[in-house]
Amino acid sequence: MSDSESKSDSGRSRRVRDRLRQWRREAREKSHWAAERLLDRRVCIGVTGLSGAGKSTLLTSLIYQLSHPHKAQLPGFAPALNGDLLGAELKPALDAGLPPFDYDRCLEALMAQPPRWPESTREVSAMELHIHLRRRRRLRGSDTKTLVLELRDYPGEWLMDLPLLQMDYRDWCRHQAHIIGADARAGLAPQLMSRLAALEPQAEADSAHLEALWGEYRQFLLDCRERRKLSYLQPGRALLDDVNYGLVPLLDLRGYTAEQLAAMPEHSNYQYLSDRYRAYVREQVTPFVESHFRHLDRQLVLVDMIGTLFAGEQALDDMRLAFGHIADTFRYGQSGLLRKLWRPRVDRLLFAATKVDQVLAADHDALRQLLGQQLQQAFAGARHRGLPLFCEAIAAVRCSNESQRNGRRMLMGHDLDGRYLGFENAEIFAQLPREGEGWRHYAGGAPPQLRPPAGMAAGQCIPHIRVDALLNLLLGDKV
């Protein structure tokens, strides 16, 4: 045997040994993962947020509080209160195939001088937080235990796409025609709406013209979010990237039956756009659901309730519409023993109104009640299928402090430019106005956006409002 042949055989043998070691390591990890799930020592939580809700900030604060129990203040979380929380370690997620959440970069932003908010995440990520706890009742073995908290973080805009799985292109067009005709979107793009309404389903598709319409439609969706604070916007990925998905609705399908539309020529506007719709659902929405949602045990949705409330009645109606359409996208109910491994169900759904440090403490409970009212009708069916639904009001990072001036309670903090200011918000009522005139109470009264407080690095703590209560809702029955 020549030297080159010997070296070749040696290289093949080394690759085989490396592959076998990798398979053994993966098998050990898989068996360990399965044991943790079966013994209820691993829980997978999906974390998302509607636009501007502060998801990256919440994840950073939550990880920090659990990792530094001697610095955090978590009296509402039983293990911390009892001294049983020993700390936590952040690790890559097993078997996720997803990039990790960039905790270090987000924490660096909050601790910077001057402090700044972390950049918004636009892609899905995953991580594991191994929470170490003192074991109070021990018959044998270790006096500590570990709960693995698997966190899967994804943009709220992706959540808005999930209802597309239950609609074909015809259904989606009719639905979009209905909501585009509502007051909340009226007047934002009248020329675009005229051009979309003029598209004849049976006419031959002009790809260049349709591509131009897609660009205008994407800008319309961005304006809906930025100028009207609307939530239920599809396709959701159009708000995050500039990929040409080519997905625009035909707004006038009156007089056409489903059979007539299905029989239209291959190169017609209807068939061309229907193909683009199916491609979007097949290539973007379905893989996300199959690779992400099938793992979830619990779901946390963050909501900028304050921004929506002060944006007015139409913004709140649109948020309620979004809740209603995503209500049936989760698999509800308790997971059995084998289902824990292969097809877990969401057994707890939490909504959290964020940034409550923008309003006085006296308004926090009213804000939580308002969020609960919006959820009641949308998720009535879910409750009947055994899904516990919770809502909370939190601030992942508290940026204001209450003070009193001339006998009036005020909030003090720094705006995004670093100016120190005092302000008071319009009182938040536990019930929504019954008539349009009542909404004038909130008009023009949105509180200012605040920057993170300075000195967190020196004090080695992140102040918050009710993150401990949120942890108790998420994990109280697991610890």
Contacts in CASP RR format, 6 or more apart in sequence:
PFRMAT RR
TARGET T0000
AUTHOR 0000-0000-0000
METHOD contacts of the structure
MODEL  1
MSDSESKSDSGRSRRVRDRLRQWRREAREKSHWAAERLLDRRVCIGVTGL
SGAGKSTLLTSLIYQLSHPHKAQLPGFAPALNGDLLGAELKPALDAGLPP
FDYDRCLEALMAQPPRWPESTREVSAMELHIHLRRRRRLRGSDTKTLVLE
LRDYPGEWLMDLPLLQMDYRDWCRHQAHIIGADARAGLAPQLMSRLAALE
PQAEADSAHLEALWGEYRQFLLDCRERRKLSYLQPGRALLDDVNYGLVPL
LDLRGYTAEQLAAMPEHSNYQYLSDRYRAYVREQVTPFVESHFRHLDRQL
VLVDMIGTLFAGEQALDDMRLAFGHIADTFRYGQSGLLRKLWRPRVDRLL
FAATKVDQVLAADHDALRQLLGQQLQQAFAGARHRGLPLFCEAIAAVRCS
NESQRNGRRMLMGHDLDGRYLGFENAEIFAQLPREGEGWRHYAGGAPPQL
RPPAGMAAGQCIPHIRVDALLNLLLGDKV
1 9 0 8 1.000
29 94 0 8 1.000
29 95 0 8 1.000
30 95 0 8 1.000
33 42 0 8 1.000
33 94 0 8 1.000
33 95 0 8 1.000
34 341 0 8 1.000
35 41 0 8 1.000
36 42 0 8 1.000
36 148 0 8 1.000
37 340 0 8 1.000
37 341 0 8 1.000
37 344 0 8 1.000
38 337 0 8 1.000
38 340 0 8 1.000
38 341 0 8 1.000
40 478 0 8 1.000
41 145 0 8 1.000
41 146 0 8 1.000
41 147 0 8 1.000
41 148 0 8 1.000
42 147 0 8 1.000
42 148 0 8 1.000
42 150 0 8 1.000
43 147 0 8 1.000
43 148 0 8 1.000
43 149 0 8 1.000
43 150 0 8 1.000
43 297 0 8 1.000
43 298 0 8 1.000
43 475 0 8 1.000
43 478 0 8 1.000
44 150 0 8 1.000
44 152 0 8 1.000
44 295 0 8 1.000
44 296 0 8 1.000
44 297 0 8 1.000
44 298 0 8 1.000
44 344 0 8 1.000
45 149 0 8 1.000
45 150 0 8 1.000
45 151 0 8 1.000
45 152 0 8 1.000
45 296 0 8 1.000
45 297 0 8 1.000
45 298 0 8 1.000
45 299 0 8 1.000
45 300 0 8 1.000
45 474 0 8 1.000
46 151 0 8 1.000
46 152 0 8 1.000
46 153 0 8 1.000
46 154 0 8 1.000
46 296 0 8 1.000
46 298 0 8 1.000
46 299 0 8 1.000
46 300 0 8 1.000
47 55 0 8 1.000
47 58 0 8 1.000
47 59 0 8 1.000
47 151 0 8 1.000
47 152 0 8 1.000
47 153 0 8 1.000
47 154 0 8 1.000
47 300 0 8 1.000
47 302 0 8 1.000
48 55 0 8 1.000
48 153 0 8 1.000
48 154 0 8 1.000
48 155 0 8 1.000
48 156 0 8 1.000
48 158 0 8 1.000
48 159 0 8 1.000
48 299 0 8 1.000
48 300 0 8 1.000
48 301 0 8 1.000
48 302 0 8 1.000
49 55 0 8 1.000
49 155 0 8 1.000
49 156 0 8 1.000
49 159 0 8 1.000
49 301 0 8 1.000
49 302 0 8 1.000
49 303 0 8 1.000
50 156 0 8 1.000
50 159 0 8 1.000
50 231 0 8 1.000
50 301 0 8 1.000
50 302 0 8 1.000
50 303 0 8 1.000
50 304 0 8 1.000
50 319 0 8 1.000
50 322 0 8 1.000
51 156 0 8 1.000
51 157 0 8 1.000
51 225 0 8 1.000
51 231 0 8 1.000
51 239 0 8 1.000
51 304 0 8 1.000
52 120 0 8 1.000
52 304 0 8 1.000
53 302 0 8 1.000
53 303 0 8 1.000
53 304 0 8 1.000
53 354 0 8 1.000
53 355 0 8 1.000
54 117 0 8 1.000
54 120 0 8 1.000
54 302 0 8 1.000
54 304 0 8 1.000
54 354 0 8 1.000
54 355 0 8 1.000
54 396 0 8 1.000
55 120 0 8 1.000
55 121 0 8 1.000
55 153 0 8 1.000
55 155 0 8 1.000
55 156 0 8 1.000
55 302 0 8 1.000
56 106 0 8 1.000
56 118 0 8 1.000
56 119 0 8 1.000
56 120 0 8 1.000
56 121 0 8 1.000
57 106 0 8 1.000
57 110 0 8 1.000
57 117 0 8 1.000
57 118 0 8 1.000
57 396 0 8 1.000
57 397 0 8 1.000
58 302 0 8 1.000
58 352 0 8 1.000
58 354 0 8 1.000
58 394 0 8 1.000
58 396 0 8 1.000
58 467 0 8 1.000
59 101 0 8 1.000
59 103 0 8 1.000
59 106 0 8 1.000
59 151 0 8 1.000
59 153 0 8 1.000
60 103 0 8 1.000
60 106 0 8 1.000
60 107 0 8 1.000
60 110 0 8 1.000
60 118 0 8 1.000
60 396 0 8 1.000
60 462 0 8 1.000
61 396 0 8 1.000
61 397 0 8 1.000
61 462 0 8 1.000
61 464 0 8 1.000
61 467 0 8 1.000
62 396 0 8 1.000
62 467 0 8 1.000
62 470 0 8 1.000
62 471 0 8 1.000
63 88 0 8 1.000
63 90 0 8 1.000
63 103 0 8 1.000
63 129 0 8 1.000
64 72 0 8 1.000
64 107 0 8 1.000
64 462 0 8 1.000
65 72 0 8 1.000
65 74 0 8 1.000
65 462 0 8 1.000
65 464 0 8 1.000
65 467 0 8 1.000
65 468 0 8 1.000
65 471 0 8 1.000
66 72 0 8 1.000
66 85 0 8 1.000
66 87 0 8 1.000
66 88 0 8 1.000
66 129 0 8 1.000
66 131 0 8 1.000
66 471 0 8 1.000
67 87 0 8 1.000
67 88 0 8 1.000
67 89 0 8 1.000
67 90 0 8 1.000
67 129 0 8 1.000
68 87 0 8 1.000
68 460 0 8 1.000
68 461 0 8 1.000
69 80 0 8 1.000
69 83 0 8 1.000
69 85 0 8 1.000
69 86 0 8 1.000
69 87 0 8 1.000
71 460 0 8 1.000
71 461 0 8 1.000
72 80 0 8 1.000
72 461 0 8 1.000
72 462 0 8 1.000
73 461 0 8 1.000
73 463 0 8 1.000
73 464 0 8 1.000
73 468 0 8 1.000
74 80 0 8 1.000
74 81 0 8 1.000
74 85 0 8 1.000
74 467 0 8 1.000
74 468 0 8 1.000
74 471 0 8 1.000
75 81 0 8 1.000
75 468 0 8 1.000
76 468 0 8 1.000
76 469 0 8 1.000
76 471 0 8 1.000
76 472 0 8 1.000
77 85 0 8 1.000
77 468 0 8 1.000
77 469 0 8 1.000
77 471 0 8 1.000
77 472 0 8 1.000
77 475 0 8 1.000
77 476 0 8 1.000
78 84 0 8 1.000
78 472 0 8 1.000
78 476 0 8 1.000
78 479 0 8 1.000
79 85 0 8 1.000
79 133 0 8 1.000
79 134 0 8 1.000
79 479 0 8 1.000
80 468 0 8 1.000
83 134 0 8 1.000
84 133 0 8 1.000
84 134 0 8 1.000
84 136 0 8 1.000
84 479 0 8 1.000
85 131 0 8 1.000
85 132 0 8 1.000
85 133 0 8 1.000
86 132 0 8 1.000
86 133 0 8 1.000
86 134 0 8 1.000
86 144 0 8 1.000
87 131 0 8 1.000
87 132 0 8 1.000
88 129 0 8 1.000
88 130 0 8 1.000
88 131 0 8 1.000
88 132 0 8 1.000
88 149 0 8 1.000
89 129 0 8 1.000
89 130 0 8 1.000
89 132 0 8 1.000
90 103 0 8 1.000
90 127 0 8 1.000
90 128 0 8 1.000
90 129 0 8 1.000
91 127 0 8 1.000
91 128 0 8 1.000
91 129 0 8 1.000
91 130 0 8 1.000
92 100 0 8 1.000
92 126 0 8 1.000
92 127 0 8 1.000
92 128 0 8 1.000
93 100 0 8 1.000
93 126 0 8 1.000
93 127 0 8 1.000
93 128 0 8 1.000
93 150 0 8 1.000
93 151 0 8 1.000
93 152 0 8 1.000
94 128 0 8 1.000
96 126 0 8 1.000
96 150 0 8 1.000
96 152 0 8 1.000
97 126 0 8 1.000
98 124 0 8 1.000
98 125 0 8 1.000
98 126 0 8 1.000
98 152 0 8 1.000
99 123 0 8 1.000
99 125 0 8 1.000
99 126 0 8 1.000
100 125 0 8 1.000
100 126 0 8 1.000
100 127 0 8 1.000
101 121 0 8 1.000
101 125 0 8 1.000
101 126 0 8 1.000
101 127 0 8 1.000
101 151 0 8 1.000
101 153 0 8 1.000
102 125 0 8 1.000
103 127 0 8 1.000
105 118 0 8 1.000
105 119 0 8 1.000
106 118 0 8 1.000
109 115 0 8 1.000
109 116 0 8 1.000
109 117 0 8 1.000
109 118 0 8 1.000
109 119 0 8 1.000
110 116 0 8 1.000
110 117 0 8 1.000
110 118 0 8 1.000
110 397 0 8 1.000
110 452 0 8 1.000
110 456 0 8 1.000
110 462 0 8 1.000
111 456 0 8 1.000
111 457 0 8 1.000
113 454 0 8 1.000
113 455 0 8 1.000
113 457 0 8 1.000
114 418 0 8 1.000
114 451 0 8 1.000
114 454 0 8 1.000
115 451 0 8 1.000
115 452 0 8 1.000
115 453 0 8 1.000
115 454 0 8 1.000
115 455 0 8 1.000
115 456 0 8 1.000
116 451 0 8 1.000
116 452 0 8 1.000
117 451 0 8 1.000
117 452 0 8 1.000
121 153 0 8 1.000
121 155 0 8 1.000
122 155 0 8 1.000
122 240 0 8 1.000
122 241 0 8 1.000
123 154 0 8 1.000
123 155 0 8 1.000
124 152 0 8 1.000
124 153 0 8 1.000
124 154 0 8 1.000
124 155 0 8 1.000
124 158 0 8 1.000
124 288 0 8 1.000
124 292 0 8 1.000
125 152 0 8 1.000
125 153 0 8 1.000
125 154 0 8 1.000
126 150 0 8 1.000
126 151 0 8 1.000
126 152 0 8 1.000
126 153 0 8 1.000
127 150 0 8 1.000
127 151 0 8 1.000
127 153 0 8 1.000
128 148 0 8 1.000
128 149 0 8 1.000
128 150 0 8 1.000
128 151 0 8 1.000
129 148 0 8 1.000
129 149 0 8 1.000
129 150 0 8 1.000
129 151 0 8 1.000
130 146 0 8 1.000
130 147 0 8 1.000
130 148 0 8 1.000
130 149 0 8 1.000
131 146 0 8 1.000
131 147 0 8 1.000
131 148 0 8 1.000
131 149 0 8 1.000
131 475 0 8 1.000
131 479 0 8 1.000
132 144 0 8 1.000
132 145 0 8 1.000
132 146 0 8 1.000
133 144 0 8 1.000
133 145 0 8 1.000
133 146 0 8 1.000
133 147 0 8 1.000
133 479 0 8 1.000
134 143 0 8 1.000
134 144 0 8 1.000
135 142 0 8 1.000
135 143 0 8 1.000
135 144 0 8 1.000
135 145 0 8 1.000
147 475 0 8 1.000
147 478 0 8 1.000
147 479 0 8 1.000
149 475 0 8 1.000
150 295 0 8 1.000
152 292 0 8 1.000
152 295 0 8 1.000
152 296 0 8 1.000
154 288 0 8 1.000
154 292 0 8 1.000
155 240 0 8 1.000
156 301 0 8 1.000
157 233 0 8 1.000
157 236 0 8 1.000
157 237 0 8 1.000
157 239 0 8 1.000
157 240 0 8 1.000
158 236 0 8 1.000
158 237 0 8 1.000
158 288 0 8 1.000
159 301 0 8 1.000
159 326 0 8 1.000
159 329 0 8 1.000
160 231 0 8 1.000
160 232 0 8 1.000
160 233 0 8 1.000
160 234 0 8 1.000
160 236 0 8 1.000
160 322 0 8 1.000
160 326 0 8 1.000
161 234 0 8 1.000
161 235 0 8 1.000
161 236 0 8 1.000
161 237 0 8 1.000
161 284 0 8 1.000
161 285 0 8 1.000
161 288 0 8 1.000
162 285 0 8 1.000
162 289 0 8 1.000
162 326 0 8 1.000
162 329 0 8 1.000
163 234 0 8 1.000
163 325 0 8 1.000
163 326 0 8 1.000
163 329 0 8 1.000
164 172 0 8 1.000
164 234 0 8 1.000
164 235 0 8 1.000
164 277 0 8 1.000
164 280 0 8 1.000
164 281 0 8 1.000
164 285 0 8 1.000
165 281 0 8 1.000
165 285 0 8 1.000
165 286 0 8 1.000
165 289 0 8 1.000
165 329 0 8 1.000
166 328 0 8 1.000
167 175 0 8 1.000
168 274 0 8 1.000
168 277 0 8 1.000
169 270 0 8 1.000
169 273 0 8 1.000
169 274 0 8 1.000
169 277 0 8 1.000
169 278 0 8 1.000
170 253 0 8 1.000
170 258 0 8 1.000
170 261 0 8 1.000
170 274 0 8 1.000
172 234 0 8 1.000
172 249 0 8 1.000
172 277 0 8 1.000
173 249 0 8 1.000
173 250 0 8 1.000
173 251 0 8 1.000
173 253 0 8 1.000
174 253 0 8 1.000
176 234 0 8 1.000
176 249 0 8 1.000
176 251 0 8 1.000
177 249 0 8 1.000
177 251 0 8 1.000
177 252 0 8 1.000
177 253 0 8 1.000
179 185 0 8 1.000
179 232 0 8 1.000
179 318 0 8 1.000
179 321 0 8 1.000
180 193 0 8 1.000
180 249 0 8 1.000
180 251 0 8 1.000
182 314 0 8 1.000
183 314 0 8 1.000
184 224 0 8 1.000
184 228 0 8 1.000
184 230 0 8 1.000
184 314 0 8 1.000
184 315 0 8 1.000
184 317 0 8 1.000
184 318 0 8 1.000
185 224 0 8 1.000
185 228 0 8 1.000
185 230 0 8 1.000
188 220 0 8 1.000
188 223 0 8 1.000
188 224 0 8 1.000
188 227 0 8 1.000
188 228 0 8 1.000
189 216 0 8 1.000
189 219 0 8 1.000
189 220 0 8 1.000
189 223 0 8 1.000
192 213 0 8 1.000
192 216 0 8 1.000
192 217 0 8 1.000
192 220 0 8 1.000
193 251 0 8 1.000
195 213 0 8 1.000
195 216 0 8 1.000
196 213 0 8 1.000
196 217 0 8 1.000
196 248 0 8 1.000
196 249 0 8 1.000
196 250 0 8 1.000
196 251 0 8 1.000
197 251 0 8 1.000
197 252 0 8 1.000
199 213 0 8 1.000
199 250 0 8 1.000
199 251 0 8 1.000
199 252 0 8 1.000
199 269 0 8 1.000
200 269 0 8 1.000
201 250 0 8 1.000
201 253 0 8 1.000
201 256 0 8 1.000
201 261 0 8 1.000
201 264 0 8 1.000
201 268 0 8 1.000
201 269 0 8 1.000
201 270 0 8 1.000
202 264 0 8 1.000
202 265 0 8 1.000
202 268 0 8 1.000
202 269 0 8 1.000
202 270 0 8 1.000
203 268 0 8 1.000
203 269 0 8 1.000
204 265 0 8 1.000
204 267 0 8 1.000
204 268 0 8 1.000
204 269 0 8 1.000
205 267 0 8 1.000
205 268 0 8 1.000
205 269 0 8 1.000
205 271 0 8 1.000
205 272 0 8 1.000
205 273 0 8 1.000
207 272 0 8 1.000
210 246 0 8 1.000
210 248 0 8 1.000
210 269 0 8 1.000
210 272 0 8 1.000
210 273 0 8 1.000
211 244 0 8 1.000
211 246 0 8 1.000
213 248 0 8 1.000
214 244 0 8 1.000
214 245 0 8 1.000
214 246 0 8 1.000
214 247 0 8 1.000
214 248 0 8 1.000
215 244 0 8 1.000
217 238 0 8 1.000
217 247 0 8 1.000
217 248 0 8 1.000
218 238 0 8 1.000
218 242 0 8 1.000
221 233 0 8 1.000
221 236 0 8 1.000
221 238 0 8 1.000
221 239 0 8 1.000
222 238 0 8 1.000
222 239 0 8 1.000
224 230 0 8 1.000
224 233 0 8 1.000
225 231 0 8 1.000
225 233 0 8 1.000
225 239 0 8 1.000
228 311 0 8 1.000
228 314 0 8 1.000
228 315 0 8 1.000
228 318 0 8 1.000
229 307 0 8 1.000
229 308 0 8 1.000
229 311 0 8 1.000
229 312 0 8 1.000
229 315 0 8 1.000
230 314 0 8 1.000
230 315 0 8 1.000
230 318 0 8 1.000
231 308 0 8 1.000
231 315 0 8 1.000
231 318 0 8 1.000
231 319 0 8 1.000
231 321 0 8 1.000
231 322 0 8 1.000
232 318 0 8 1.000
232 319 0 8 1.000
232 321 0 8 1.000
232 322 0 8 1.000
232 325 0 8 1.000
233 239 0 8 1.000
235 245 0 8 1.000
235 247 0 8 1.000
235 280 0 8 1.000
235 284 0 8 1.000
237 243 0 8 1.000
237 245 0 8 1.000
237 284 0 8 1.000
238 245 0 8 1.000
238 247 0 8 1.000
245 276 0 8 1.000
245 280 0 8 1.000
245 284 0 8 1.000
246 273 0 8 1.000
246 276 0 8 1.000
247 273 0 8 1.000
247 276 0 8 1.000
247 277 0 8 1.000
247 280 0 8 1.000
248 273 0 8 1.000
250 269 0 8 1.000
250 270 0 8 1.000
250 273 0 8 1.000
253 261 0 8 1.000
261 270 0 8 1.000
264 270 0 8 1.000
264 271 0 8 1.000
265 271 0 8 1.000
293 329 0 8 1.000
293 330 0 8 1.000
293 331 0 8 1.000
294 343 0 8 1.000
294 344 0 8 1.000
295 344 0 8 1.000
296 330 0 8 1.000
296 344 0 8 1.000
296 346 0 8 1.000
297 335 0 8 1.000
297 344 0 8 1.000
297 345 0 8 1.000
297 346 0 8 1.000
297 347 0 8 1.000
297 348 0 8 1.000
298 346 0 8 1.000
298 347 0 8 1.000
298 348 0 8 1.000
298 349 0 8 1.000
298 350 0 8 1.000
298 474 0 8 1.000
299 330 0 8 1.000
299 346 0 8 1.000
299 348 0 8 1.000
299 349 0 8 1.000
299 350 0 8 1.000
300 350 0 8 1.000
300 351 0 8 1.000
300 352 0 8 1.000
300 470 0 8 1.000
300 474 0 8 1.000
301 349 0 8 1.000
301 350 0 8 1.000
301 351 0 8 1.000
301 352 0 8 1.000
302 351 0 8 1.000
302 352 0 8 1.000
302 354 0 8 1.000
303 319 0 8 1.000
303 351 0 8 1.000
303 352 0 8 1.000
303 353 0 8 1.000
303 354 0 8 1.000
303 371 0 8 1.000
304 353 0 8 1.000
304 354 0 8 1.000
304 355 0 8 1.000
305 353 0 8 1.000
305 354 0 8 1.000
305 367 0 8 1.000
305 370 0 8 1.000
305 371 0 8 1.000
305 393 0 8 1.000
306 353 0 8 1.000
306 355 0 8 1.000
306 356 0 8 1.000
306 358 0 8 1.000
306 359 0 8 1.000
306 367 0 8 1.000
306 446 0 8 1.000
306 447 0 8 1.000
307 315 0 8 1.000
307 446 0 8 1.000
308 315 0 8 1.000
308 316 0 8 1.000
308 319 0 8 1.000
309 315 0 8 1.000
309 316 0 8 1.000
309 367 0 8 1.000
309 370 0 8 1.000
309 428 0 8 1.000
309 442 0 8 1.000
310 426 0 8 1.000
310 442 0 8 1.000
310 444 0 8 1.000
310 445 0 8 1.000
310 446 0 8 1.000
310 447 0 8 1.000
311 446 0 8 1.000
312 439 0 8 1.000
312 442 0 8 1.000
312 443 0 8 1.000
313 432 0 8 1.000
313 433 0 8 1.000
313 436 0 8 1.000
313 439 0 8 1.000
316 374 0 8 1.000
316 432 0 8 1.000
319 374 0 8 1.000
320 374 0 8 1.000
320 377 0 8 1.000
320 378 0 8 1.000
323 374 0 8 1.000
323 375 0 8 1.000
323 378 0 8 1.000
323 379 0 8 1.000
324 377 0 8 1.000
324 378 0 8 1.000
324 379 0 8 1.000
327 378 0 8 1.000
327 379 0 8 1.000
327 381 0 8 1.000
327 382 0 8 1.000
328 382 0 8 1.000
330 346 0 8 1.000
330 349 0 8 1.000
330 382 0 8 1.000
330 387 0 8 1.000
331 343 0 8 1.000
331 344 0 8 1.000
331 345 0 8 1.000
331 346 0 8 1.000
332 345 0 8 1.000
332 346 0 8 1.000
332 347 0 8 1.000
332 382 0 8 1.000
332 385 0 8 1.000
332 386 0 8 1.000
332 387 0 8 1.000
333 345 0 8 1.000
333 346 0 8 1.000
333 347 0 8 1.000
333 385 0 8 1.000
333 386 0 8 1.000
333 387 0 8 1.000
334 345 0 8 1.000
334 347 0 8 1.000
334 386 0 8 1.000
335 343 0 8 1.000
335 344 0 8 1.000
335 345 0 8 1.000
335 347 0 8 1.000
339 345 0 8 1.000
346 387 0 8 1.000
347 387 0 8 1.000
347 388 0 8 1.000
348 387 0 8 1.000
348 388 0 8 1.000
348 390 0 8 1.000
348 473 0 8 1.000
348 474 0 8 1.000
349 379 0 8 1.000
349 382 0 8 1.000
349 387 0 8 1.000
349 388 0 8 1.000
349 389 0 8 1.000
349 390 0 8 1.000
350 389 0 8 1.000
350 390 0 8 1.000
350 391 0 8 1.000
350 392 0 8 1.000
350 470 0 8 1.000
350 473 0 8 1.000
350 474 0 8 1.000
351 371 0 8 1.000
351 372 0 8 1.000
351 375 0 8 1.000
351 389 0 8 1.000
351 390 0 8 1.000
351 391 0 8 1.000
351 392 0 8 1.000
352 391 0 8 1.000
352 392 0 8 1.000
352 393 0 8 1.000
352 394 0 8 1.000
352 470 0 8 1.000
353 367 0 8 1.000
353 368 0 8 1.000
353 370 0 8 1.000
353 371 0 8 1.000
353 391 0 8 1.000
353 392 0 8 1.000
353 393 0 8 1.000
353 394 0 8 1.000
354 394 0 8 1.000
354 395 0 8 1.000
354 396 0 8 1.000
355 395 0 8 1.000
356 363 0 8 1.000
356 364 0 8 1.000
356 367 0 8 1.000
356 393 0 8 1.000
356 394 0 8 1.000
356 395 0 8 1.000
356 465 0 8 1.000
356 466 0 8 1.000
357 395 0 8 1.000
357 397 0 8 1.000
357 398 0 8 1.000
357 399 0 8 1.000
357 400 0 8 1.000
357 411 0 8 1.000
357 450 0 8 1.000
357 465 0 8 1.000
358 399 0 8 1.000
358 400 0 8 1.000
358 411 0 8 1.000
358 425 0 8 1.000
358 447 0 8 1.000
358 448 0 8 1.000
358 450 0 8 1.000
359 367 0 8 1.000
359 411 0 8 1.000
359 425 0 8 1.000
359 428 0 8 1.000
359 447 0 8 1.000
360 402 0 8 1.000
360 409 0 8 1.000
360 411 0 8 1.000
360 424 0 8 1.000
360 425 0 8 1.000
361 402 0 8 1.000
362 409 0 8 1.000
363 425 0 8 1.000
363 427 0 8 1.000
363 428 0 8 1.000
364 393 0 8 1.000
364 465 0 8 1.000
365 393 0 8 1.000
365 430 0 8 1.000
366 428 0 8 1.000
366 429 0 8 1.000
366 430 0 8 1.000
367 393 0 8 1.000
367 428 0 8 1.000
368 391 0 8 1.000
368 392 0 8 1.000
368 393 0 8 1.000
369 430 0 8 1.000
370 428 0 8 1.000
370 430 0 8 1.000
370 431 0 8 1.000
370 432 0 8 1.000
371 391 0 8 1.000
371 393 0 8 1.000
372 391 0 8 1.000
373 431 0 8 1.000
373 432 0 8 1.000
375 389 0 8 1.000
375 391 0 8 1.000
379 387 0 8 1.000
379 389 0 8 1.000
382 389 0 8 1.000
383 389 0 8 1.000
390 473 0 8 1.000
392 466 0 8 1.000
392 469 0 8 1.000
392 470 0 8 1.000
392 473 0 8 1.000
393 465 0 8 1.000
393 466 0 8 1.000
394 464 0 8 1.000
394 465 0 8 1.000
394 466 0 8 1.000
394 467 0 8 1.000
394 469 0 8 1.000
394 470 0 8 1.000
395 464 0 8 1.000
395 465 0 8 1.000
395 466 0 8 1.000
396 464 0 8 1.000
396 467 0 8 1.000
397 452 0 8 1.000
397 453 0 8 1.000
397 462 0 8 1.000
397 463 0 8 1.000
397 464 0 8 1.000
398 453 0 8 1.000
398 463 0 8 1.000
398 464 0 8 1.000
398 465 0 8 1.000
399 413 0 8 1.000
399 414 0 8 1.000
399 450 0 8 1.000
399 451 0 8 1.000
399 452 0 8 1.000
399 453 0 8 1.000
400 411 0 8 1.000
400 412 0 8 1.000
400 413 0 8 1.000
400 450 0 8 1.000
401 411 0 8 1.000
401 412 0 8 1.000
401 413 0 8 1.000
402 409 0 8 1.000
402 410 0 8 1.000
402 411 0 8 1.000
402 412 0 8 1.000
403 409 0 8 1.000
403 410 0 8 1.000
403 411 0 8 1.000
403 412 0 8 1.000
403 422 0 8 1.000
404 410 0 8 1.000
408 424 0 8 1.000
409 424 0 8 1.000
410 422 0 8 1.000
410 423 0 8 1.000
410 424 0 8 1.000
411 422 0 8 1.000
411 423 0 8 1.000
411 424 0 8 1.000
411 425 0 8 1.000
411 447 0 8 1.000
412 420 0 8 1.000
412 421 0 8 1.000
412 422 0 8 1.000
413 420 0 8 1.000
413 421 0 8 1.000
413 422 0 8 1.000
413 450 0 8 1.000
413 453 0 8 1.000
414 420 0 8 1.000
414 421 0 8 1.000
414 450 0 8 1.000
414 451 0 8 1.000
414 453 0 8 1.000
414 454 0 8 1.000
415 421 0 8 1.000
415 448 0 8 1.000
415 449 0 8 1.000
415 450 0 8 1.000
415 451 0 8 1.000
416 449 0 8 1.000
416 450 0 8 1.000
416 451 0 8 1.000
418 451 0 8 1.000
421 448 0 8 1.000
423 447 0 8 1.000
423 448 0 8 1.000
425 445 0 8 1.000
425 447 0 8 1.000
426 441 0 8 1.000
426 442 0 8 1.000
426 445 0 8 1.000
427 441 0 8 1.000
429 441 0 8 1.000
433 439 0 8 1.000
433 441 0 8 1.000
453 463 0 8 1.000
456 462 0 8 1.000
456 463 0 8 1.000
END
